[in-house]
Amino acid sequence: MNDVSSHLTPAAAALLSETDERRIRAIKSRRWVLYPRAKQALDRLGLLLDRPRGTRMPSVAIYGDSGMGKTMIMKRFRDEHPPGFNAVTGALRKPVLAMEMTSRPGERRFYAELLTLLGAP
């Protein structure tokens, strides 16, 4: 690296030689910034996922004011644990089922969203 890009990460320095369009796209892309509360939430979710299977599995609800990063935490965790297809059994395994609720959720909405996420008709 030269003096102009010595303060940049290798990935950021590589963008310097790209076209304007590619650099602008990189700037506008979604970023993940790990902060203490997000790490705490991700760690808690990871502990739940690693529990042995049982009849009454625990779950977690993350709530907070708008703009606090709840959706980003959920998407990050879901992206880290994507669904997998078992070709032998023909089953799709979803280790993470994540849903967002409106500000006024009701039982009907909750179960409708749950069935949709599970792929039920």
Secondary structure by P-SEA (a helix, b strand, c coil): cccccccccaaaaaaccccaaaaaaaaacbbbbbcaaaaaaaaaaaaaaacccccbbbbbbbbbcccccaaaaaaaaaaacccccccccccccccbbbbbbcccccaaaaaaaaaaaaccc
